[in-house]
Structure formats: C-alpha cells, structure tokens
Amino acid sequence: AITPTETQCSYGSPGDGHGVDLSVGGGGGLARRVPTPDHHHISDFARSAQQKGFATSRGPVGVAFVDDHAIVHNRIDRTAQSVSAEDMAPVGHNDSDERMSNWNHKRATQTVALENAQLDADIQRGLGLFFSNMDAQVSGHNINVSCSSCHFDGRNDGLTWVFADGPRQTPSLAGNVALTEPVTWRDDVATVADEVRLTSQGRMGGSGLLQVNELAVTDYVNWRPHVDLPNKGMDNAIIAEGREIFFSATAACGSCHSGEQFTDTEMHRIRGVDVRTPTLIGIAASAPYFHDGSAASLRELLERSRDGKMGNTRDLSDAQMEALIAFLMSL
C-alpha cells in the first residue's frame, strides 16, 4: 500500500456523521472512509459503501463525488476510476483468482488513464510491488506491510527499529543504491537485489518474488532520484569553509566518507559496533543519524565526534561547526 492514510474529499469530515471509511490500498485498494455530502442519493451510496466497501485500482489517494458516483484517483496506476453502488465488491488476500479476475475485468471498463506512462515498464512494475501490501509475493497474510511502510516514498521513515543484532536506523533509498553496494548497516548483503529478496520474504513474510519481479523492484529502487533539498548543490563562502574542514587531515571526515558517493563502503568500528560507512549524499533529509538513530541532528552527530572516535571535531569552533554542517546540507 501507499502508506495507510485517511483519504478525504471536500465534503464533511471524519466524525461528522457524514462519512464512510476509505483505507488506502496498494495492489488494488479497499475503500473504507470517505466523507460524503448530505444528499439523498449520496447518503444511500455511503450507507452501501459502509456495509460492503468497494475495490479500487492500485494506490487510491483521493476521492470526489459526482452525482451518484465516487471518482477515485489511483496514484500508482495513474487512473481516475468511477465507482457506483452496483460496482461495490470488496477485495482482500483471501479472494479467489477467479473473483479477482472477474472484478478486474469489470473494473477496467470504468477506469480512465490520466496520462501516458512516463516510466519504463519494469520500473513501473517495481513501483507497484514496492508500494503493495496486498501482493502475496512481498507481504504475508495478515502482515499487510509494504517496502514503503519503512522506506516511506522510497526514502526513509525517520525511525529506528530493534532487531536481533541491535537497533538499526532505517536508511534512505533515495538515489542509485547500487552505487554504494554492498548494502545494509552490517555490510552483509552483496546487492540491492539480494536485499529485496531477503527483506520481502524474511521481514515482510512474502512467499517469494518471481525473478522478473525481483529485478523490477531492484530497478525501481536504483531509479529513485536523490531528494531535492533546498541547499543541494549550493556553494558560498561558508560552504567552502565547511568543505575544507571536512577534507582536512584534522577533522578527517573524508578519510571514510570519500569518493563521489562520500563513502568508502567499508566496515568500521563505531561506538562498539562494526557498521558500514553510509553515503552522505542527501544526509540533510535522512535524520536521525548513526546506525542506532541516537543522534537527532547533524550538530549532535558532530558534537559526539569531538572524542576523536569518528573523525575529530574537538578543536572546531561554533562557527566552524556551522560551516561543516552547511557543507553537509549542500550534499
């Protein structure tokens, strides 16, 4: 699914007595909460939807009412779909292939493409699987999570998760992740494709991706652009000073964060744990920091580097620390 949210239209609000549920779905959606206007035919539609629900194409994110129909905007499929009372047919993990096929055939006659496809077909397929919490290949029965549940919009969720080997902050997937292989904090997964397979089956309970779909998800992850940050690519006197500090022999940040991707992709012992050097590109959008998410800000990260155990900011003044942060914010 696209991260579960409550979809609203311009009519009423949740809890005002004029709504039905609309949950956001990914592989097909199941509509459940939509505020509705207080007109007789729409009220009938709302009551029926509340009792039955109605299926949608992939990634429903918006809804509006026209006469006695609901018009649903499906983000992943880039369609507008007309749903009337007689179209209501809930869809879930337990539905038979025949029922799904019959519904999809019926649904196709009610759906209009909003634009021509802009993505390569493989990347589009990978996008659908990345956001899906209904495809059994990637999400187990009653688990209902997708890749995007943690990697929100293909980036990160800003959270730290506790695993058997300790806490791990969710890394961002923005940019071509293949350029910084091997992946994960522990450096124990050789490729993005390996991580797609291991995560979808191990953590998400999926039954296993077909090879063509595994490659499609991999292509989608590696296609993702970097975050369009306000200071990205900016240069001025303060940023130039920060760059000089970063690559200096004293601060020595560039000894590990080297090359075009600002990582040597090597393992280093940081605060008692062996972790792989992460890229610094887009670091302004990937808080919190460290493998365990224990530094809430770049300033906190740099303050903790005054002990010389990860670079050395011991002798930097406040102004120099701010210049270093300005440089990092420009990456």
C-alpha positions as CSV (number, residue, x, y, z in Angstrom):
1,A,0.0,0.0,0.0
2,I,0.9,3.6,-0.2
3,T,1.4,4.3,3.5
4,P,-2.0,3.9,5.2
5,T,-3.7,7.2,5.5
6,E,-7.2,8.6,5.7
7,T,-8.4,10.0,2.4
8,Q,-10.7,13.0,2.5
9,C,-12.7,15.0,0.0
10,S,-14.3,18.4,0.3
11,Y,-17.5,17.1,1.8
12,G,-17.7,17.0,5.6
13,S,-15.0,15.5,7.8
14,P,-14.4,12.2,9.7
15,G,-16.6,12.0,12.7
16,D,-19.2,14.5,11.5
17,G,-21.8,11.8,10.8
18,H,-21.5,12.1,7.0
19,G,-18.6,9.7,6.2
20,V,-17.7,6.2,5.3
21,D,-14.3,4.6,5.6
22,L,-11.7,4.6,2.9
23,S,-8.4,2.8,3.6
24,V,-5.6,3.3,1.1
25,G,-4.6,0.1,-0.7
26,G,-1.7,-0.8,-2.9
27,G,-2.3,-3.9,-5.1
28,G,-5.9,-3.0,-5.5
29,G,-7.4,-1.0,-2.7
30,L,-10.4,-1.4,-0.4
31,A,-12.2,1.9,0.1
32,R,-13.4,2.5,3.7
33,R,-13.5,6.1,4.8
34,V,-14.8,8.9,2.6
35,P,-16.7,12.0,3.9
36,T,-19.8,12.4,1.9
37,P,-22.3,15.3,1.2
38,D,-25.6,15.1,2.8
39,H,-27.7,14.5,-0.3
40,H,-30.1,11.6,-0.6
41,H,-28.5,9.6,-3.4
42,I,-25.0,10.1,-1.9
43,S,-26.2,9.1,1.5
44,D,-27.6,5.9,0.0
45,F,-24.2,5.3,-1.7
46,A,-22.4,6.0,1.6
47,R,-24.5,3.5,3.6
48,S,-23.9,0.8,1.0
49,A,-20.2,1.5,0.9
50,Q,-20.0,1.4,4.7
51,Q,-21.6,-2.1,4.6
52,K,-19.7,-3.5,1.6
53,G,-16.6,-1.4,0.8
54,F,-15.5,-1.1,-2.8
55,A,-12.5,-2.1,-4.7
56,T,-10.2,0.3,-6.5
57,S,-7.1,0.1,-8.7
58,R,-3.7,0.5,-7.1
59,G,-2.8,3.3,-4.8
60,P,-6.1,5.2,-4.2
61,V,-5.2,8.6,-2.7
62,G,-8.2,10.9,-3.4
63,V,-11.9,10.8,-4.0
64,A,-14.7,13.1,-5.1
65,F,-18.4,12.6,-5.7
66,V,-20.2,13.3,-8.9
67,D,-24.0,12.7,-8.8
68,D,-24.3,9.1,-7.5
69,H,-20.7,8.0,-8.3
70,A,-17.4,8.2,-6.5
71,I,-14.4,9.2,-8.6
72,V,-11.2,7.7,-7.2
73,H,-7.7,8.9,-8.1
74,N,-5.3,6.0,-8.1
75,R,-1.8,7.2,-7.8
76,I,0.2,4.1,-8.8
77,D,-1.9,3.2,-11.8
78,R,-2.4,6.9,-12.7
79,T,-6.1,6.5,-13.3
80,A,-9.4,8.0,-12.4
81,Q,-12.0,5.4,-11.6
82,S,-15.7,5.7,-11.4
83,V,-17.4,3.6,-8.7
84,S,-21.2,3.3,-8.4
85,A,-23.2,1.4,-5.8
86,E,-23.5,-1.7,-8.1
87,D,-19.7,-1.8,-8.5
88,M,-19.0,-2.5,-4.9
89,A,-17.1,-5.7,-4.4
90,P,-14.5,-5.9,-1.5
91,V,-11.1,-7.4,-2.4
92,G,-8.6,-8.9,0.0
93,H,-5.9,-11.5,0.5
94,N,-8.5,-14.4,0.6
95,D,-10.3,-13.6,-2.6
96,S,-10.1,-16.3,-5.3
97,D,-8.2,-15.7,-8.5
98,E,-11.5,-16.1,-10.4
99,R,-13.2,-13.4,-8.3
100,M,-10.3,-11.1,-8.7
101,S,-10.2,-11.7,-12.5
102,N,-13.9,-11.0,-12.8
103,W,-13.6,-7.8,-10.8
104,N,-10.6,-6.6,-12.7
105,H,-12.4,-7.2,-16.0
106,K,-15.4,-5.2,-14.8
107,R,-13.2,-2.5,-13.3
108,A,-11.3,-2.0,-16.5
109,T,-14.4,-0.7,-18.2
110,Q,-14.8,2.0,-15.6
111,T,-11.2,3.3,-15.4
112,V,-9.7,6.2,-17.4
113,A,-5.9,6.8,-17.8
114,L,-4.9,10.3,-16.6
115,E,-1.7,10.4,-18.5
116,N,0.6,8.3,-20.7
117,A,3.0,6.1,-18.8
118,Q,6.3,8.0,-18.2
119,L,8.2,5.2,-16.7
120,D,9.9,2.2,-18.2
121,A,7.6,-0.8,-17.8
122,D,9.9,-2.7,-15.5
123,I,10.3,0.3,-13.2
124,Q,6.5,0.8,-13.2
125,R,6.1,-2.9,-12.2
126,G,8.7,-2.5,-9.5
127,L,7.0,0.6,-8.2
128,G,3.7,-1.3,-7.8
129,L,5.3,-4.1,-5.9
130,F,7.3,-1.7,-3.7
131,F,4.1,0.0,-2.5
132,S,2.0,-3.1,-2.4
133,N,0.8,-4.7,0.9
134,M,-1.6,-7.0,-0.9
135,D,0.6,-9.0,-3.2
136,A,1.5,-12.3,-1.5
137,Q,4.9,-12.3,-3.2
138,V,6.0,-9.4,-0.9
139,S,3.6,-9.3,2.0
140,G,2.5,-12.2,4.1
141,H,-1.2,-12.9,5.0
142,N,-2.3,-10.6,7.8
143,I,1.1,-8.8,7.9
144,N,0.0,-6.1,5.5
145,V,3.2,-4.2,5.2
146,S,5.0,-3.0,2.1
147,C,8.5,-1.8,1.4
148,S,7.2,1.7,1.6
149,S,6.0,1.1,5.2
150,C,9.6,1.7,6.4
151,H,11.0,3.3,3.3
152,F,8.4,6.0,3.0
153,D,8.0,7.2,-0.6
154,G,11.2,5.3,-1.4
155,R,13.2,7.2,1.2
156,N,13.2,6.5,5.0
157,D,10.7,6.7,7.9
158,G,12.9,8.5,10.3
159,L,12.6,5.7,12.8
160,T,15.0,3.2,14.5
161,W,13.9,-0.5,14.6
162,V,15.2,-3.1,17.1
163,F,16.4,-6.3,15.5
164,A,18.2,-9.4,17.0
165,D,21.6,-7.7,16.4
166,G,20.5,-4.4,17.9
167,P,18.8,-1.1,16.9
168,R,19.1,0.0,13.3
169,Q,18.0,3.3,11.8
170,T,16.1,3.0,8.5
171,P,18.5,4.0,5.7
172,S,17.2,6.2,2.9
173,L,16.8,4.5,-0.5
174,A,17.0,7.8,-2.4
175,G,19.5,7.8,-5.3
176,N,21.0,4.8,-7.0
177,V,21.6,2.4,-4.1
178,A,23.7,0.1,-6.3
179,L,26.4,2.7,-6.3
180,T,27.0,2.0,-2.6
181,E,26.8,-1.8,-2.6
182,P,27.2,-3.9,-0.5
183,V,24.1,-2.7,1.4
184,T,22.7,-2.6,5.0
185,W,24.5,-1.3,8.1
186,R,26.2,-4.6,8.6
187,D,27.7,-4.9,5.1
188,D,26.4,-8.5,4.9
189,V,24.2,-8.2,1.8
190,A,26.1,-8.0,-1.5
191,T,23.5,-6.4,-3.8
192,V,20.2,-4.5,-3.8
193,A,18.5,-7.5,-5.4
194,D,19.7,-9.7,-2.5
195,E,18.2,-7.3,0.0
196,V,14.9,-7.1,-1.9
197,R,14.6,-10.8,-1.8
198,L,15.7,-11.2,1.9
199,T,13.5,-8.4,3.2
200,S,10.3,-9.2,1.3
201,Q,10.5,-12.8,2.5
202,G,12.2,-12.6,5.8
203,R,10.8,-9.4,7.3
204,M,7.6,-8.9,5.3
205,G,6.5,-12.6,5.1
206,G,6.2,-12.7,1.4
207,S,6.0,-16.0,-0.5
208,G,8.9,-15.0,-2.7
209,L,9.2,-12.8,-5.8
210,L,9.5,-14.2,-9.3
211,Q,12.9,-13.3,-10.7
212,V,11.4,-10.8,-13.2
213,N,9.6,-9.0,-10.3
214,E,12.7,-9.1,-8.0
215,L,14.6,-7.4,-10.8
216,A,11.8,-4.9,-11.3
217,V,11.8,-3.9,-7.7
218,T,15.6,-3.6,-7.8
219,D,15.3,-1.4,-10.9
220,Y,12.8,0.8,-9.2
221,V,15.0,1.2,-6.0
222,N,18.0,2.1,-8.1
223,W,16.0,4.5,-10.3
224,R,14.8,6.6,-7.4
225,P,16.2,10.2,-7.6
226,H,18.0,11.9,-4.7
227,V,16.0,14.2,-2.5
228,D,15.5,17.7,-4.0
229,L,16.9,19.6,-1.0
230,P,16.8,23.4,-0.7
231,N,20.6,23.7,-0.3
232,K,21.6,20.8,-2.6
233,G,24.5,21.9,-4.9
234,M,24.7,25.3,-3.3
235,D,28.1,26.9,-2.8
236,N,29.2,30.0,-0.9
237,A,32.0,31.1,1.4
238,I,30.6,29.3,4.4
239,I,30.0,26.0,2.5
240,A,33.5,26.3,1.0
241,E,34.9,26.6,4.5
242,G,33.0,23.6,5.6
243,R,34.3,21.6,2.6
244,E,37.8,22.5,3.6
245,I,37.2,21.3,7.2
246,F,35.6,18.1,6.0
247,F,38.6,17.1,3.9
248,S,41.2,18.4,6.3
249,A,43.7,16.0,8.0
250,T,42.5,17.2,11.4
251,A,38.7,16.6,11.1
252,A,39.4,13.7,8.7
253,C,35.7,13.2,7.7
254,G,36.8,12.5,4.2
255,S,39.0,9.6,5.2
256,C,35.9,7.3,5.3
257,H,33.4,9.4,3.5
258,S,35.3,9.5,0.3
259,G,34.7,9.4,-3.4
260,E,31.7,10.6,-5.5
261,Q,29.3,8.8,-3.1
262,F,31.0,10.1,0.0
263,T,31.6,6.5,1.3
264,D,34.4,4.0,1.2
265,T,31.7,1.3,1.5
266,E,34.0,-0.3,4.2
267,M,33.3,-1.6,7.7
268,H,34.4,0.5,10.7
269,R,34.0,0.1,14.4
270,I,31.8,3.0,15.6
271,R,30.9,3.2,19.2
272,G,31.4,-0.5,19.8
273,V,29.6,-1.8,16.7
274,D,31.0,-2.7,13.3
275,V,29.0,-0.8,10.7
276,R,29.4,0.2,7.1
277,T,30.2,3.8,6.1
278,P,26.9,5.3,4.8
279,T,26.8,7.7,1.9
280,L,26.4,11.4,2.9
281,I,24.5,12.4,-0.2
282,G,21.1,13.7,0.9
283,I,22.1,13.5,4.6
284,A,20.0,16.6,5.3
285,A,16.9,14.5,4.7
286,S,17.8,11.3,6.5
287,A,17.8,12.1,10.2
288,P,18.2,10.6,12.8
289,Y,21.9,9.6,12.5
290,F,24.3,6.8,13.4
291,H,23.3,3.2,12.9
292,D,21.1,3.3,16.0
293,G,19.5,6.6,15.3
294,S,20.9,8.1,18.5
295,A,21.8,11.5,17.1
296,A,18.8,13.6,16.3
297,S,20.6,16.3,14.3
298,L,23.8,16.9,12.4
299,R,25.0,19.2,15.1
300,E,24.6,16.4,17.7
301,L,26.4,14.0,15.5
302,L,29.4,16.4,15.1
303,E,29.4,17.2,18.8
304,R,29.8,13.5,19.6
305,S,32.7,13.4,17.2
306,R,34.8,15.6,19.5
307,D,36.1,12.5,21.2
308,G,38.1,11.6,18.0
309,K,36.5,8.1,17.6
310,M,34.8,9.0,14.3
311,G,36.7,11.8,12.7
312,N,37.7,14.6,15.1
313,T,35.8,17.8,15.7
314,R,37.5,18.5,19.0
315,D,39.1,21.8,18.1
316,L,36.4,23.2,15.9
317,S,34.7,26.5,17.0
318,D,31.0,27.0,16.8
319,A,31.4,28.9,13.6
320,Q,33.5,26.1,12.1
321,M,30.9,23.5,13.2
322,E,28.2,25.5,11.5
323,A,30.3,25.7,8.3
324,L,30.8,22.0,8.3
325,I,27.0,21.5,8.8
326,A,26.4,23.9,5.9
327,F,28.6,21.8,3.6
328,L,26.8,18.6,4.6
329,M,23.5,20.2,4.0
330,S,24.6,21.0,0.4
331,L,25.4,17.4,-0.5
